[in-house]
């Protein structure tokens, strides 16, 4: 009887799957940045230096630019999210979809070879490659 009462309750009711929400994650990261900047400002006021620049004096220009970055409105529509993603500049090489697909396919092939090819077959393959490389080198 009690089980029937709770059978239609989704996990979302209890707050599970909340971290799948992109908008919420963006808002949380922006709020976290705001709180971090506030803590740094408080530290500068009390100690007179930046916690990240030990021994150096903190410049107020970097704090104001970081605060301006936080003050941007949150993207509420998919088009705004795409515009934000297009404006984002990565300083590391980010693989494309095609490169990711190739890497996944290569990994799957490697796992299949490891699973189904015996050591004897591997030795025969290596001997064949050695013979081919020596015949090419001699010709």
Secondary structure as UniProt FT lines:
FT   HELIX           2..6
FT   TURN            7..8
FT   HELIX           11..14
FT   TURN            15..17
FT   HELIX           18..20
FT   HELIX           22..47
FT   TURN            54..55
FT   HELIX           60..70
FT   HELIX           78..87
FT   HELIX           97..116
FT   HELIX           119..138
//
